[in-house]
Amino acid sequence: MVDAAPVVEHLTVLSVSPLYVRVHSSDPGEVRIRGANLLLRPREGIDPYHLLRTLQCHEARVLLGREGPVDPQDPFWLADSFLEIDVQPELGNYVVSIKADSIAAGVRVLARAEAFARNHARAPESGP
């Protein structure tokens, strides 16, 4: 198993948005937060599949106590919740979707993702 911490620590977050799901409990249904979407600038040499497997392994290793979270607000794991992580390419970047197994956990994931993004934001572009 590859050590995921260096990959996760060096992620560059471009933006964070809520991940919503439609609950069909009423007509026309309600929309609720279930997690977060992080738009990331990919690191050189890391394709979407590698990043997906790295994040999934990171979640498992932190839950099993074999690896520590990279940040107090690490959004890629929750102690009491299963997270569904997906990575998709988008216009040269990657969208990482983190979906929790409950609304409450989804709200926590979103808050952690926003805090993580503040610590892993894109460096300002240097001008001439």
N, C-alpha and C positions, 0 to 999 in steps of 0.2 A: 504494500500500500504506500502511495506517495504521500509525503508530508504536504498537506494542503495549506498550512498556515502561510508560507511565503506567497502563494498565489493569492489567497484571500486578503492578506495584509496590503498587497500592492494593487488592488483593484482601483480603477479610476471611475468614480460614479459621476455621470453627466446629469442625471435627473432621477427622481423618485416619484411614482404616482400610485394611488391606491389601486388594488386589484379587487374588483367588484364581482359579485355573483348575484344572479336573480333568484329570489326565493319565491316560489309559486304558491304561497300560502293565501294570497288574496288576489283579487282581480284589479289591475293587470299584473300584480306581483310587486314585490319589494326588491330593492337593490341594497345589498349590504357589503361592507368591507370584509374581505377574507384574507387580505395579505397586502403584498406590495409588488410593483414592477420596478426594477432598477435598470436604467439604461447605462450600460458600461462601455467604456472604450476598451477594446480588447488589447491584451498584452501581446507583443510579438511572439509568435510560435504557439499560441494557445487557441485552438479551434473551439467551436461551440460544444462539441462532444466532450473534449478534454475538460473544459470548464464545468460542464454539467456533472461529470463523474467526480471531479475534484470537490465541488460543492456538496454533492451527495455523500461522499466519503467524509468530508469535514463534519457534516451534521452527525453522521453515525459515530465518528470517533469522539466528538465532544460529548455526545449522549452517553457513550460507554466509558468516559473518563480517560481516554487514551490521548487526548489532545485538549488543550484549553481553547476557549474562544479567543479570537484574535483581538477582540475589542469588547469592552463591557456592553456595548450595544450591538454586538454581532447579530445580524438579522437572519443568519443561515441556520439557526437552531433555536429551539425553545425546550426547556427542561421538561415540560409537561404536555407537549404537543407534537404530533407528527406533522412535518412540513413536506409539501409536495413542491419540488424545485424543478423548473424547466428553463432551458436556455435556447433562445432563437436568435439568429442573425437578423439585423435590421439596419439597412443602409450603411454598412461598414462597421456597425457597432453590434453589441449583444444586448438583448432584453432578457433579464433574469426575472422570472416570475416565481414568487414564493407564496404559496397558498397554504394557509393553516386549516386545521380540521374543525375550527369553531370560529364564530364571529369574534368572541373576546380575544382569542389567540391571534386572529387576523389583525385586530386593532393594535395589539402589542407588536406584531411583526412590522406593521407600517410605521409605528413610532420608532422602533429600533432601526429600521431601514433609513428613516429620515435622519436620525442621529449619526448612523454609520456614514451616510452620504456627506454630512458636514465634515467628517474627519477624513474622507476619501474623495473629496471634490476635485474636479479638474483644475490643474494649475492654470493661472491666468496666462493668456497668450502674451508673449513679449513682442513689443512693437519696435519699429526702427528707431 
